[in-house]
Amino acid sequence: MAKKYGRVIEFYGESCPHCMSMKPIIQEIETETGASIQKLEVWNNKENSHKMEAHKEIIAEACGGFAGVPAFVNVDTKQALCGAHDKDDIIRLLEGEDCSDNICKPHTKNK
């Protein structure tokens, strides 16, 4: 049976160096897992910026009080990661692990 992944959105800025550094990592994750991460550019796209605003509270929690990019949101679990992360962190977010304090770890309910 194929692994089920949550619906994850990446909010990014077109010329953000941290966002650009994530591009090959996200492509690798999608290739390896078959998961799809929705990518929304928010610096130059007002509609996408409004979509990010809808997730501002959970993004700000991960970003230390503000909504920055890149930000990754698992819409199903209401978990977020802020900033550039390694492949394993993004996969854990996709898998629905607890990402409080901008660090993904297994939910205590799954232990």
ABEGO torsion letter per residue (X at the ends): XBBBBBBBBBBBBAABAAAAAAAAAAAAAAAAAGBBBBBBBAAABAAAAAAAAAAAAAAAAAAGGBBBOBBBBBAAAGBBBBEBBBAAAAAAAAAGBBABGGBBBBBAAAX
